[in-house]
């Protein structure tokens, strides 16, 4: 069982060893109540206290696993839930939760296997079909995901959650009419549903649905709207205003959205971390280290800032029959975390990488490939499109010395404005305001300049503006870099049947377009803090 952190709630400290069955029942009830109210750390503490005196309590293991998933501690959730399943091998509830944990931890194939078993054991579970659908989506199998969500909807036809998930999958598949229908049906059942309102703002690209802006604003200004929901609704408002051509007002809404979302990104910590990476991973280090990792040419890492063209590059390359597009994989980050990389410290990570023996490097490189290729057939190249792997190229060079890197670049202002106008996950805290975003971009640029001169890996830089300016020339250059023969399917990337989950999903369902070049100029009057923070990197845009 995982080592339990000391997060026992107030009133329980010092009483762990004295809790009798009645006390456990009361603490469990309290934990479930806190979990329902989204008080995750407090709920976790309740379940933790029970497990210290009753470590084989399956219901408690299930609930602490659920709390761990929702807190983002996915590897820990897997350990709790695998332990629960070892104690009760046919517990369908545990299986569904474990499937969710596997999926969040980057193993959709394991998720599918365990959730299918849960459905066989207990048919008629809408939640199981929902989780199975999300696992299929993570595999890139959008059609199967739709099928599972439709099964879930048959079991629970009035669920706005299922309808919104189904709408989201349709958006990812480029099926906007179906998406709009799902989101509107969710709103019929639950007027003011935040996910449905935001989904509608995403699904309508040419003109917003009549009355949608008013609905979004009415929901945003309600007294019971939480800050996190207000931030999402302000993003929806910005999108609608942008489509209407009210670009200045749209940017004002995005600024307010970031303020509502909060955040306290420490740019100084990023500067210090990148300083350490640059100081550690020098050309001399790689020359002395040599090629100690796993010998394979299959992995290709597409890196860069979000919104720099990574999805377009992946879609073009993955349209080649000898290339598998694996999407944004978490496996490099998981290995880095295993080696000691934490949000608060990087010292142990750097020590472990720089003192790594060949045996360990080969094992970890082989482990990465096994995970990345788990859904592939026999394709010659496997694409990992996690943009922020640009921070971990020193680790990648150590574990996979024959890997290839495609670095996606785009004008600094267009990149940053596009990032700012999207509701990114909280891990992108650098996008919390225009000034911090510009400062972070400068640090990204500094680190990539270092990698270009220090890394022993093969690297191709792809400029977004050049690629869309001459699609065939740029595409041929990428396929040649991958060491493959040309295939005309790469020019018809918008016809490739893959689920596209990133913010560029709509664009890559269309033939190439150039309207995004110089888009920042629409908002120029609001971009003073960003331009100042970018400094010379804003010049020429």
Number of C-alpha atoms within 10 A of each C-alpha: 14 11 8 14 9 10 17 22 18 10 7 15 12 9 12 18 12 11 17 13 12 9 14 21 13 11 21 21 15 16 28 21 13 17 21 11 10 14 15 21 19 19 28 27 23 28 29 26 26 26 20 13 16 17 15 17 14 21 14 25 26 25 24 28 31 25 26 22 23 17 15 13 16 23 18 20 30 25 18 26 27 22 21 25 20 12 13 13 12 14 17 23 19 28 26 28 27 29 30 30 31 24 24 23 22 22 23 25 18 17 26 23 14 21 27 19 17 23 20 10 12 14 13 15 17 22 19 26 27 26 23 29 29 28 29 24 22 24 25 23 18 24 17 17 27 23 15 22 26 20 18 25 21 13 15 17 14 15 17 24 18 22 27 27 23 28 31 27 26 23 25 25 23 21 16 21 13 16 28 25 15 24 26 21 19 24 19 13 14 15 15 17 21 21 22 27 26 23 22 27 26 21 24 18 16 9 12 19 14 8 8 17 19 11 15 24 15 12 19 22 11 11 7 10 14 12 15 14 20 25 24 25 30 27 28 31 28 28 27 27 20 21 16 14 13 15 20 16 16 24 26 15 23 25 21 18 29 25 15 18 19 16 16 8 19 12 16 11 13 15 18 12 16 18 14 14 20 18 11 17 21 17 15 11 14 20 12 9 15 14 19 20 25 24 15 14 16 20 23 22 24 28 26 26 23 22 24 27 26 24 26 23 23 24 27 25 27 24 23 23 13 16 24 27 26 21 25 20 21 19 19 21 17 16 16 19 14 12 16 18 18 13 8 7 12 18 13 12 17 21 13 15 20 16 9 16 13 17 12 15 21 19 13 19 25 18 15 22 17 12 16 25 19 15 16 17 11 11 14 16 26 25 26 24 23 23 22 17 22 20 19 14 22 26 23 26 24 27 28 28 24 21 21 23 24 23 23 23 22 20 19 24 25 20 22 25 23 17 20 23 21 19 20 15 8 13 9 15 20 23 26 22 21 24 19 20 25 26 20 24 23 19 18 20 16 15 18 19 12 18 22 15 10 18 21 19 19 16 18 17 15 22 17 22 18 13 18 18 14 11 17 14 12 19 22 20 16 20 19 12 15 22 12 15 10 14 15 12 16 22 19 15 24 21 15 16 15 22 23 25 20 14 18 17 18 20 14 23 22 13 11 18 11 11 7 11 16 14 15 20 15 15 17 16 10 18 17 12 14 23 21 15 19 23 12 10 17 16 11 8 13
